[in-house]
Amino acid sequence: MFGRIWLFLGLLASGVALASDPVTDVGAAIATSIRWQHQWFGQSFGAACVKDRASRRVELTVFVPDGQTTPPGSGGGTRFAAYVEGSNVLYSGTLWPEKAIAEPSAGNPNACAPGEIAEQVRFSHLPGAVSKGLFVFSPTSAKAQIEPAQAARITAMVQRSLAYHYSKEKRALPSAFRLGQYQLSDPFLLASDSTGEHVFLLDFPPLSSIDDTTVVAVYSGDIFLGPDVTPEQRHRSKTRALSELHKRSTLIRKP
């Protein structure tokens, strides 16, 4: 199981309106997340099975609990869990009116069947709304133009967030970081220190939720690999991410 599993369950309601079509929005978010993970890391937890199931025109179930919240700095999105029929991966994420993000949060990719995840995706006994519909594997393709002022706002958020992360870890902040190129629809931002010793993922809320004080969560760059990853897989994933960052990134100085 992953460490960040179902953090939204049992929390106080945020009162945020749901997306107009959770199944469509979450389906696109899952596909976008898989595309993004493959782009940077060369792999995605359970993706082969999920894509196979999509080709078989299976059902996608989206569960939005009655009580939900989002991480600090996320702008008040609505949390959800999602399951692609016949797979062994639980997805979770956040819905905003202008953006949805999804990530694998539990499961086992070694068998393309419900397996151990089956008990966790029976949402009927939990308080909340369940939506079902056809799972369409269609990543978000719109590449909105990012204005210089918007890019500056995102860079400043990354600087603040990394500074806060290092202060919590009681470590000295490096003098510079590399921030990977991004689209506004991406589920996360990818960064590394300038030496390539550490790779980071940062939450990436919609632009409308980012202001001059926003600080988002920072995670280890191997979060998508799952708990049973081998040292060889971890090394290969990190090497791929650093190689891609070298090709497509901007050097940013510490604030």
C-alpha positions as CSV (number, residue, x, y, z in Angstrom):
1,M,0.0,0.0,0.0
2,F,1.1,3.6,-0.6
3,G,1.6,6.0,2.3
4,R,-0.8,8.7,1.0
5,I,-4.0,6.6,1.1
6,W,-7.5,8.0,1.6
7,L,-6.4,11.0,3.7
8,F,-9.7,12.6,2.8
9,L,-12.0,10.1,4.5
10,G,-13.6,11.1,7.8
11,L,-12.6,14.7,7.5
12,L,-14.9,17.8,7.8
13,A,-16.8,18.8,4.7
14,S,-15.3,21.6,2.7
15,G,-18.6,22.7,1.1
16,V,-17.0,22.9,-2.3
17,A,-19.2,22.2,-5.4
18,L,-18.4,19.0,-7.3
19,A,-17.2,19.0,-10.9
20,S,-20.1,18.9,-13.4
21,D,-19.2,15.4,-14.5
22,P,-16.9,13.6,-12.1
23,V,-16.6,10.4,-14.2
24,T,-15.4,12.3,-17.3
25,D,-13.1,14.7,-15.4
26,V,-11.6,11.9,-13.2
27,G,-11.1,9.6,-16.2
28,A,-9.2,12.3,-18.0
29,A,-7.2,13.0,-14.8
30,I,-6.2,9.4,-14.5
31,A,-5.1,9.2,-18.2
32,T,-3.2,12.5,-17.8
33,S,-1.5,11.3,-14.6
34,I,-0.3,8.1,-16.4
35,R,1.0,10.1,-19.4
36,W,2.8,12.5,-17.0
37,Q,4.4,9.7,-15.0
38,H,5.6,7.9,-18.1
39,Q,7.0,11.2,-19.5
40,W,9.2,11.8,-16.5
41,F,9.8,8.4,-14.9
42,G,9.3,6.0,-17.7
43,Q,6.7,4.0,-15.8
44,S,3.5,4.4,-13.9
45,F,2.1,2.1,-11.1
46,G,-0.4,-0.3,-12.6
47,A,-0.8,1.7,-15.8
48,A,-0.5,-1.3,-18.2
49,C,-3.5,-3.0,-16.6
50,V,-5.5,0.3,-16.4
51,K,-4.9,1.0,-20.1
52,D,-5.8,-2.6,-21.0
53,R,-9.1,-2.3,-19.1
54,A,-9.9,1.0,-20.9
55,S,-9.6,-0.9,-24.2
56,R,-12.2,-3.3,-23.0
57,R,-14.7,-0.5,-22.3
58,V,-15.0,-1.0,-18.5
59,E,-16.6,1.1,-15.9
60,L,-15.0,3.8,-13.8
61,T,-16.3,4.4,-10.3
62,V,-15.8,7.7,-8.6
63,F,-16.5,8.1,-4.9
64,V,-16.7,11.6,-3.2
65,P,-17.0,11.3,0.6
66,D,-19.4,13.5,2.5
67,G,-16.5,14.7,4.5
68,Q,-13.5,15.9,2.5
69,T,-10.8,18.5,2.5
70,T,-7.6,19.2,0.5
71,P,-4.0,19.8,1.4
72,P,-2.9,23.3,2.5
73,G,-2.5,25.7,-0.4
74,S,-4.7,23.7,-2.7
75,G,-7.5,26.2,-3.0
76,G,-10.4,24.2,-1.6
77,G,-10.8,21.4,-4.1
78,T,-13.0,18.3,-3.6
79,R,-11.3,15.0,-2.7
80,F,-12.2,11.7,-4.4
81,A,-11.3,8.1,-4.8
82,A,-11.6,6.3,-8.1
83,Y,-11.5,2.7,-9.4
84,V,-11.1,1.3,-12.9
85,E,-13.1,-1.9,-13.1
86,G,-10.9,-5.1,-13.2
87,S,-7.7,-3.3,-12.2
88,N,-5.8,-3.6,-8.9
89,V,-5.1,0.2,-8.4
90,L,-7.0,2.7,-6.3
91,Y,-6.7,6.3,-7.5
92,S,-7.3,9.3,-5.3
93,G,-7.1,13.0,-6.1
94,T,-8.8,16.4,-6.2
95,L,-11.5,18.0,-8.3
96,W,-11.6,21.7,-8.9
97,P,-14.0,23.4,-11.4
98,E,-11.0,24.1,-13.7
99,K,-8.8,21.1,-13.1
100,A,-8.7,17.5,-11.8
101,I,-5.7,15.6,-10.6
102,A,-5.3,11.9,-9.8
103,E,-2.6,9.6,-8.5
104,P,-2.3,5.9,-7.7
105,S,-2.6,5.6,-3.9
106,A,-3.0,1.9,-3.2
107,G,-2.9,-1.5,-4.9
108,N,-0.6,-4.0,-6.5
109,P,0.4,-3.9,-10.1
110,N,1.5,-7.5,-10.4
111,A,-1.8,-8.9,-11.4
112,C,-4.4,-7.4,-13.7
113,A,-7.4,-8.2,-11.5
114,P,-9.1,-6.6,-8.5
115,G,-6.9,-8.6,-6.1
116,E,-6.2,-7.0,-2.7
117,I,-7.9,-3.8,-3.7
118,A,-11.3,-5.3,-4.1
119,E,-12.4,-4.8,-0.5
120,Q,-11.4,-1.1,-0.6
121,V,-13.4,-0.1,-3.6
122,R,-16.8,-1.2,-2.2
123,F,-17.9,2.4,-1.5
124,S,-21.5,1.7,-0.8
125,H,-21.1,1.4,2.9
126,L,-19.4,4.8,3.2
127,P,-21.2,8.1,3.4
128,G,-20.8,10.0,0.1
129,A,-21.7,10.2,-3.6
130,V,-20.9,7.4,-6.0
131,S,-20.8,8.0,-9.8
132,K,-20.3,5.4,-12.4
133,G,-19.7,5.5,-16.2
134,L,-17.5,4.4,-19.1
135,F,-13.8,4.8,-18.5
136,V,-12.3,6.6,-21.5
137,F,-8.5,6.8,-21.6
138,S,-8.1,10.3,-23.0
139,P,-5.4,12.4,-21.5
140,T,-5.9,16.2,-21.3
141,S,-4.4,17.6,-24.4
142,A,-5.0,21.3,-24.2
143,K,-1.7,23.2,-23.8
144,A,-2.8,26.6,-22.5
145,Q,-0.3,29.3,-23.1
146,I,1.5,30.2,-19.8
147,E,2.0,34.0,-19.5
148,P,5.3,35.3,-17.9
149,A,3.4,36.6,-14.9
150,Q,1.8,33.2,-14.3
151,A,5.1,31.4,-14.6
152,A,6.6,33.8,-12.1
153,R,3.8,33.1,-9.7
154,I,4.3,29.3,-10.0
155,T,8.1,29.6,-9.6
156,A,7.7,31.7,-6.5
157,M,5.3,29.0,-5.1
158,V,8.0,26.3,-5.8
159,Q,10.7,28.4,-4.1
160,R,8.5,28.9,-1.0
161,S,7.5,25.3,-0.8
162,L,11.0,23.9,-1.2
163,A,12.3,26.4,1.4
164,Y,9.6,25.3,3.8
165,H,10.3,21.6,3.1
166,Y,14.0,22.0,3.8
167,S,13.3,24.0,7.0
168,K,11.0,21.2,8.3
169,E,13.8,18.7,7.5
170,K,16.2,21.0,9.3
171,R,18.5,21.0,6.3
172,A,20.3,23.8,4.6
173,L,18.5,25.0,1.5
174,P,20.5,24.5,-1.7
175,S,21.4,27.6,-3.7
176,A,19.5,26.4,-6.8
177,F,16.9,24.0,-8.1
178,R,15.8,22.7,-11.4
179,L,12.1,23.0,-12.2
180,G,10.8,20.7,-15.0
181,Q,8.8,22.2,-17.8
182,Y,5.1,21.9,-17.1
183,Q,1.6,22.3,-18.5
184,L,-1.2,23.8,-16.4
185,S,-3.1,20.5,-16.6
186,D,-0.2,18.5,-15.1
187,P,-1.0,16.7,-11.9
188,F,2.3,17.6,-10.2
189,L,5.4,19.7,-10.7
190,L,8.8,18.0,-10.8
191,A,12.0,19.5,-9.4
192,S,15.5,18.5,-8.3
193,D,18.3,20.1,-6.5
194,S,21.1,21.4,-8.8
195,T,23.4,18.4,-7.9
196,G,20.8,15.8,-8.8
197,E,20.9,14.2,-5.4
198,H,17.2,14.7,-4.7
199,V,14.1,14.6,-6.9
200,F,10.9,16.2,-5.7
201,L,7.2,16.2,-6.6
202,L,5.1,19.2,-5.6
203,D,1.4,19.5,-5.6
204,F,0.1,21.6,-8.4
205,P,-3.3,23.2,-7.8
206,P,-5.0,25.2,-10.5
207,L,-3.5,28.6,-11.2
208,S,-6.6,30.4,-9.7
209,S,-5.7,28.8,-6.3
210,I,-2.1,30.1,-6.3
211,D,-1.4,33.4,-4.7
212,D,1.6,35.1,-3.2
213,T,1.5,33.0,0.0
214,T,0.7,29.6,-1.4
215,V,2.9,26.8,-0.1
216,V,2.2,23.2,-1.3
217,A,3.3,19.8,-0.2
218,V,6.6,18.4,-1.4
219,Y,7.1,14.7,-1.8
220,S,9.9,12.2,-2.7
221,G,10.3,11.8,-6.4
222,D,9.7,8.0,-6.3
223,I,6.2,8.2,-4.8
224,F,4.5,6.6,-7.8
225,L,6.7,3.5,-7.7
226,G,4.8,1.8,-4.8
227,P,6.1,0.1,-1.6
228,D,7.6,-3.0,-3.2
229,V,9.9,-1.3,-5.6
230,T,13.3,-2.8,-6.0
231,P,16.5,-0.7,-5.6
232,E,17.1,-1.2,-9.3
233,Q,13.7,0.1,-10.3
234,R,14.2,3.1,-7.9
235,H,17.6,3.9,-9.4
236,R,16.2,3.5,-13.0
237,S,13.3,5.8,-12.3
238,K,15.4,8.5,-10.7
239,T,18.0,8.4,-13.5
240,R,15.2,8.8,-16.1
241,A,13.7,11.8,-14.2
242,L,17.1,13.5,-13.8
243,S,17.8,12.9,-17.5
244,E,14.5,14.4,-18.5
245,L,15.0,17.4,-16.1
246,H,18.4,18.0,-17.7
247,K,16.7,18.3,-21.1
248,R,13.6,20.3,-20.1
249,S,13.9,22.4,-17.0
250,T,14.7,25.9,-15.7
251,L,17.3,26.7,-13.1
252,I,15.7,28.6,-10.2
253,R,17.6,30.3,-7.3
254,K,16.6,29.9,-3.7
255,P,14.4,32.8,-2.5
